[in-house]
Amino acid sequence: MKISDLIVIGGGLAGLMSAAVAASRGKKVTLLTYGSGSLPLASGTIDFLNAEAPDAAIKNLPAHHPYKKIGLKNIDAAAKFFCEVTAQDNLPYNGRLSAQIPVVTAVGTLKYSALVPESMDASRLASKKKIFVAGIKGLKDFYAKMLVDNLKKYFSDKTFEIVNLDLELLGGRDITSMDAAQILTGNEQILADGLKKLNATEDDAIIIPPILGLEGNSSRAEVKPQLRAEIFETTCLPPSPPGIRLQRAFIKYLQKSGVRIFENSKVVRGIFDGKKISGVVVENAVREKIFPARKVILATGGFYSGGITMREFENPKEPIFDIPVFFPMGENNWSNKNLFENRPQGFSMTGIFTNENLNPIDEDGKVLFENLHVVGANLGGSDFIFERSAGGVAISSAYKGAIL
């Protein structure tokens, strides 16, 4: 098999981003995925840090944090490249690192993110006089009354109206947001006709579940011009149409860029040449297959996706290259006494430590493999969930790993 300039292991956001960046620079890239990645479970927004100005807050992080090794210049470049990829699939994202954009969640709270799909950008909601919350008959997990009750805490001066549209989807049986989005892709007029009956004006807003199709911004582009009011999508329980739109945008970019994508490819070990990795071994139903490479990016995720395993307590493992994994020793450091304390959880800090080039290092700081870069949730030293930085770390570490 021909040697690749880069092999990326992992089909989540970090893996897709790594492959896209490298391909944009003319590299021959092979992407090996096992499973569908995490994007179908994601909201579609990209959080960099839970702060009013993420770029300013990043400067004050401790030295062991992944962002400090990536550098603010690369973080900013990653955000710009991400938006370029999504724009090519007609999936525009709004935002910047110096501020946060509000998004309405499925229960009516406001979530703030740095990069937000245009269809979910609720920045203009505050300027509206009346807010319609449009549920869909038969749609599960969208509770319009709860959403309104919570939104009133943010917008007590607004008038709210709950409407329940009967779009006659799937013959009346219960459906998910994914079902609705799939049906409405190419059939947007059904939704447009239902929303036009509200007679909403320029002073109004309409909040709907995330059902505006599964392909870029095309469904929204069909519906929005037929309405005078602004229209906003909320987040939802997985599977998430905005997350799937994002995943499809990146896969299309990779396909156009000539990236070879091998699905259902379980990488079981590396092929070592001193401090370099010359290839990886993939296990399939018939036999093992070797993929040679000049460089490898590890983007298999943390505990949640099996990129790090722990069959014995206090003995976490990275299963492909047997890289040392940082772990806060001692049961008292493993987790907080109270689940929802206002501080990071110890187990979430678990991951691989790297140098400035994202090469894995041992406990003495020595580089283990010179042509292997670790990105995304594999990285240790921060609680991505607590600090709301998972998406930002994923795309920015992927960007740096791909340009080295």
N, C-alpha and C positions, 0 to 999 in steps of 0.2 A: 504494500500500500504506500502511496506517496506520502511524504512527510509534510505535516502541517506546520505553518509558522506558529500557530497557537491552537491548543486544545483547551476548550472550556468545559468543565465538568459541572453540570447543574443547569436546570432550565427555569429557575426562578428569576426575579427581577435582576439580581446581581449577575447571573449567568448571561441572560439576554443582553444586558447592557454591556458587559465585557466583550461579547462577540460582536455587537454592533460597533463599538468604538474601534476595535481592532480592524474590522472589515472596512470601516470608513478611511482607514490609513493604508489600505491596499494589502493587508495581510491575508494569507490563506488560512481560514479559520474553520475548525471543526467543533461543533457543539454536541456534546453527549448528554442526553437527558434520561432520567429514570423517574417516571411519574409526570404529572402535569404542572408541577411548580406551584407556587403559593399565590400567584396573582388572581386566580378565580375566587380566592377567599378574601381578597383585599378590597378596600374601599375605592381604590383608584387614585386617591390623593397621595402626595409624597410629603411626609413629615421629616424635617431636618432636626428639629429640637423643639421642646416645649418652652418657647420663649417668644416674646413680642418681636424681637429682632434676632433670628437664629444666627446670623453671621457674627453679630457682636457677642452673643453668648458662647459661640464656639471658641472664641479667643481665650475665654477664661476656663476652659476645660483642663483637667489634669493631663500630664504628659503621656500617660499610658492609654488615653482614649484614642480610638481609631482615627477620629477627625484630626487630631494633632499630628498624626503620621501622614495623613493624606494631604493636609495643607489647604488653607482657605482658597487659594488660587485654583487648585484642582476641583474643589467642591463647587465653586462657581462655574467652572468650565463644564463640569458634569451636568449641572442643572440646565445650562444652555443647550448642550448636546441632546439631553433628554427631550427638551421641548422641540428641537429640530426634528427628531425622529417621529414624535407624535404628530407634529404638524404635517409631515409628509403623508400621513394616513388620514388627513382631515380630522384630527383629534386634537384641537388646540387646547393648550394648558395655559392658565393665567398664574401669575405670581412671581416672586423674587425672594432672595435669601434675607432681605432686610425687613421683611414684614410678613404677616400672616393673613390668610383669607378665610372668612367664615364659611362653613358648610353645615347645612341642616342635616342632622342625623335622623334615623328612622323613628326615634322616640321624641324628637323635637328639641333636643339640646343643640348647641352650636359647637362644632369642632373646628379648630383653627389649624390650617396647614399652609405650607409655603408654596407648593405647586398643586393646583386644583384644576380638574377638567372644566372647561368653560360652562358646561351644562350644570355644574354643581356650585359655581361661584355665586354665593349669596351676598356679596358685598352691597348690592343695590337694594336688598330687602328692607333696610332701615328707612329708605326714602318713600316707601309705598304706604298708601293709606289703608288699603284693604288687602287681606291675604286669604285666598281660597286654598283650602287643602283638599285635593282631589284623590279620593280613594278609588279603587277599581273593584267592582263586584267580583267576589270569588278569590281576590288576591290575599294570600296568607302573609302574616308577619308585617302588616302595615296597619297601624292603629291610629286613625286620624284624630280621634278625640284626645288620646294621650299626647299626640304631637302638638295639637293646639294648646292644650293645658300647659305644656312645658314652654312652648314658644311665647306664650303670654308673659312669662317671667322676664323675657328679654325685650318684648315689644308690647308693653302695657297700653300704649297709645293707639294700637292698631285695632281695626275691626276684622274679625275672623269669620269665615263661613266654611263649613264642612259639606262637601258634596260627594256622592258615591256614584261613579259612572258605571253604567252597564254596557260594556263593549262587546258582550256576548262572545267572550274568548273561551275556547275549548268547551263549548256546549254547556257552560254553567258549572263545571267541576272546579274544585279549588286549584289555584295555580300559584306559582312563585313569580318573583320579579324576573327570573331567568326565562320562565315560560312566556311571560308577557312580552319581554324584550325580543325574544326569538320570533314570536308571532307577528309583532309589529314591524319587524325589519322587512321593508318592502310593502307594508300595509299601514303606513303611518296615517293615512286619511281617516281611518277609524277613530284614532285618538284625537286628531285635529277636529273632527266633526263633534265629538263629545265635549271637548273643551270650549269650542265656539259657543255652545249653548249657555255657557256661564255669563256671556256678555260682559266679560271683564274689560276694563279700560286701561289706558296708559298709566293710571295712578295705582293700579292693582298688581298683585303678584299671584302666580299659581304655583303651588308646590305639589309635585307628583312623586311617586316612587321612581326608582331608576329603571325605567322601562323604554327609554328612547333608543331601542335597537342594540345591536351587537357589533356594528361596523362603524367605527369612527364617529363623526358628528353628523352623518347623513340623515338619520331619522329626525334629529332636532332641526336640521336645516329645512326639512319638509314641513314640520309642524309650526315652528316659531313664526314665520312670516304671515301665517294665517290668523295670528292672535295679536291683539293690541297690548295685552299684558305681558310682563316678564314671566318666564317659566323656569323653575328650578327643580332639579332632581335632588332627592335625599340619598343618604347611604342606605344599605340594607343588609340583612343577614346573607351569608353566602349560600349558593354561588352568586357572585356579584357581577352584574352586567358591566359596570364601569371598569372593574378589574379585568374582565375578559376582553373588553375593547382595547385596553392597554396591552395586554398580552398579544393580541392579534396584530396590533400596530407594530410591535417589535419583531414578531415572526415574519411579517411581510417585508420589513426592512432587511432582515437577514436573508430572506430568500432572494430579494432583488440584488443584494450585495454578493451573492454567490457563496454564502456560508453553507457548509454541509451540515445538515442536522440529522442526527441519528437518535430516534426515540426508542424508549424501552431498552436503553443501553446501560446496564449496571457495571460501573467501573469497580473492579475488585482489588486491583493493586497497581502500583507503578513499576516501571522498569528503570533501574537505577544505574547511573554511571558516575560513581563518586558522589560529588555534591550536585550533580545534575540529574534530571529526569529525562530519559530519552524517549519515553512513550508510556502508554497505559494499556492495561489489559481489560477487555470487556467480556463479560460472561453472558452467553446467550443459551438458548435451549439445546443447540447442537454442539457447539465447541467454543473455546475461548478465541478471541480475536485481538490482535495487537494493533494499536493506533500510535504510530511514531509522531513525535513533535519536537520542535525546537524550544517551546515554552508551554507551560501549563498554568491554567488558572483554576483554583479550587473554589467553587461556589455552591457547595452542597448543603449549606445551611447549618443550623445548630441542632439542639435537642429535638425540636419540633418536626424536623424533616429527616432526621437520621444522619445528618452530616457529622454529628457527634453522638456517640452512644455511651451508655454506662450500665453495664450488666452487674458490676460490683460497686457498691457505694464508695465514693471518694476515689474512684479509678476510672475517670472518663477516657474515652478512646476516640481518635480520629481513624476510621476504619480502612481508608485506602492507602495512605502513606505512612501510617503509624506516627503521626506528628504529635509531640507532647501537647497536652491540653492544660491550660491554666484552670485551676479549680480552688475556690475558697475552702480550705480545709477546716474540719470541725463542724459538728452538727449545728452548733449555735450560729455559724456563719452561712449555713446552707440556705436558710430561709428566715424571714422575719416572723416574730411570734404572732403578729396579726397580719393577715393576708393583705389588707389594704392600707398598710402604713405608708406614710409619705417619705419613703426612702427606697432605694433599689433593693431587689431581692438577690441574695447571694448566688443562687443557682443560675440566674440570668446573666451573671458576669462571666460565666464559664465560656471558654473559647480558646482560640490559638493566638498566641502573642507573636508579633512580627517586628521587623525593623522598619526603617523609613520607606523602604522599597516594597513593603508588604511581603517580604520573604519570611517564612516561618523560622523562629529561633528557639533554642533550648533555654533552660533555666539560667544558663550563664550568659545568655545574649548572643551566642554563636549561631551563624546562619546554617540551617540544615540543608536547604536546597536553593541554589542560586537562580534557577530558572522556573521556580514555582512561586506563584503569588496567591495569597489567601484573601478573599473578599467576602463581603456580605455578612450574614449571621454566623459564619464560621469564626469571626474575629472575637476575641475576648477583651475584657476590661471595661465593659459598659453594659448597662441594662437598657437595651433598645426599647423595651416596652414601657418602662417607667419614664424614661426621658423622651419617648416618642421620637426616635431617630432612626427607626429601622429602614424606612425607604431612602432617607438621605444617605445613611452609611452604605446601603446597598449600591446606589448608583454612583456615589463619589469614590468608593473604594474600587468598584469595577472600572471606573474611568481611569484611575491612576494605574491599576494593575495592567490595563490594556495598553497604555502608552509607554510603559517602561521597556 
